[in-house]
């Protein structure tokens, strides 16, 4: 190997070490994941499927920060409810721990009329609780979700205190820690306060008969 070629290889090593995509779901089982709370998330036909709840399946092997989390999912009907939790500071022993100390990036195409609405929801619409919203913290600015039965790709960028959500290639949310947010109106909304720059992630399973299917969960450093 020439000295010039060796120099090129050495220069590329950091990118090779940190630029690759790592699959967090192996498509076969829940190795590396742990479920807490009611209901379950199970693997069938190579997919994670949520059932009953409200519970949480969380990734136990590491905290994630300064990365892009990619989630490929589909709903089975418009009011299917789930979410991707990020920035959870400690190992999860109860699903409400993730709600109150992490952030939930919502998956819910259409807010059912039977659901209770907060005051800012009534005043400004359901964008605070629809797909791509950071639940009751930061609203989604667009709704490019595909119809039930079709696959969606969500990318969640964790960049220090900044969280960016892209759905099917469109930026739908940009939130910076410390931005003014609505006061907490209900006990099912998260406790207000700062979140860490890195934390555990999780997948929410909501109440029956709602189910959301996940084909891929991966991270790019």
KAWO-V259743 format. One record per pair of residues at least 24 apart in sequence whose ideal C-beta (glycine too) atoms are under 10 Angstrom apart, sorted by the first residue. I is the first residue (numbers start at 1). J is the second residue. Records with the same first field share a line. If there is no record, write none. Layout:
I: J  J
This chain:
15: 221
17: 221
18: 66  67  220  221
19: 220  221
20: 218  219  220  221
21: 68  70  216  218  219  220  221
22: 62  67  218  219  220  221
23: 70  216  217  218  219
24: 59  61  62  64  69  70  71  201  216  217  218  219
25: 57  59  71  72  203  214  215  216  217  218
26: 217
27: 215  216  217
30: 57  59
31: 60  61
32: 58  59  60  61  62
33: 57  58  59  60  61  201  202  203  217
34: 58  59  60  91  92  93  202
35: 92  95  202  203  205
36: 91  92  93  94  95  96  97  98  202
37: 92  93  94  95  96  97  98  204  205
38: 95  205  207  208
39: 95  204  205  206  207  208  210  211
40: 205
41: 82  202  203  204  205  211  212  214
42: 205
43: 214
44: 213
45: 213  215
46: 213  215  216
47: 72  73  74  212  213  214  215  216
48: 73  203  205  212  213  214  215  216  217
49: 76  205  211  212  213  214
50: 80  81  82  107  203  204  205  206  208  210  211  212  213  214
51: 205  206  207  208  209  210  211  212
52: 205  206  207  208  209  210  211
53: 81  82  95  204  205  206  207  208  210
54: 81  95  96  99  188  204  205  206  207
55: 94  95  202  203  204  205  206  207
56: 83  85  88  92  94  95  96  97  98  99  102  104  200  202  203  204  205
57: 85  92  95  201  202  203  204  205  214
58: 85  88  91  92  93  95  97  98  102  200  201  202  203  204
59: 85  88  92  200  201  202  203  217  219
60: 91  92  200  202
61: 200
62: 198  200  201  219
63: 87  88  89  90  91  196  197  198  199  200  201
64: 88  156  158  198  199  200  201  219  221
65: 158  159  160  196  197  198  199  221
66: 157  158  159  160  197  198  221
67: 156  157  158  159  198  218  219  220  221
68: 155  156  157  158  159  164  166  218  219  220  221
69: 105  154  155  156  157  158  165  201  217  218  219  220
70: 153  154  155  156  166  216  217  218  219  220
71: 105  107  152  153  154  155  156  167  201  203  214  215  216  217  218
72: 151  152  153  154  213  214  215  216  217  218
73: 107  131  145  151  152  153  154  203  212  213  214  215  216  217
74: 107  145  146  147  148  149  150  151  152  211  212  213  214  215
75: 107  108  109  110  131  145  146  147  148  149  150  152  210  211  212  213
76: 148  149  209  210  211  212  213
77: 109  110  147  148  149  209  210  211
78: 108  109  110  111  112  145  147  148
79: 108  109  110  111  112  113  114  115  148  206  210
80: 107  108  109  110  148  206  209  210  211  212  213
81: 106  107  108  109  111  112  115  129  204  205  206  207  210  211  212
82: 106  107  108  131  203  204  205  206  210  211  212  213  214
83: 107  108  129  131  133  134  135  202  203  204  205  206  212
84: 154  156  165  201  202  203  204  214  217
85: 135  199  200  201  202  203  204
86: 134  156  158  163  165  195  196  198  199  200  201  202
87: 134  158  163  177  194  195  196  197  198  199  200  201
88: 195  196  198  199  200  201  202
89: 195  196  198  199  200
90: 196  199  200
91: 200
92: 200  201  202
95: 202  204  205
96: 187  188  190  191
97: 202
98: 190  199  200  201  202  204
99: 135  188  189  190  191  204
100: 184  187  189  190  191  192  193
101: 190  191  193  195  196  199
102: 190  195  196  199  200  201  202
103: 134  135  137  138  156  158  163  175  177  190  195  199
104: 129  133  134  135  136  137  190  202  204
105: 131  132  133  134  135  137  138  140  154  156  163  165  167  172  173  175  201  204
106: 130  131  132  133  134  135  136  137  140  165  173  204
107: 131  132  133  145  152  154  167  203  204  206  212  214
108: 132  133  135  145  206  210  212
109: 143  145  146  147  148  152
110: 143  145  148
112: 210
115: 188
116: 185  186  188
117: 185  186
118: 182  183  184  185  186  188  189
119: 182  183  185  186
120: 181  182  183  185
121: 182  185  186
122: 185
123: 182
124: 182
127: 172  173
128: 181  182  189
129: 189
130: 172
131: 165  167  172  173
132: 156  165  166  167  168  170  171  172  173
133: 165  172  173  175
134: 163  165  173  175  181  190  195
135: 188  189  190  204
136: 181  182  183  184  185  186  188  189  190  192
137: 163  173  175  179  181  182  184  189  190  192  195
138: 163  165  173  174  175  176  179  181  182
139: 172  173  175  182
140: 165  167  172  173
141: 165  170  171  172  173  174
142: 167  168  170  171  172  173
143: 167  170  172
144: 168  169  170  171  172
145: 172
149: 213
151: 213  215  216
152: 215
153: 215  216
155: 220
156: 201  219
157: 220
158: 197  198  199  201  219
159: 197
160: 197  198
161: 194  195  196  197
162: 197
163: 195
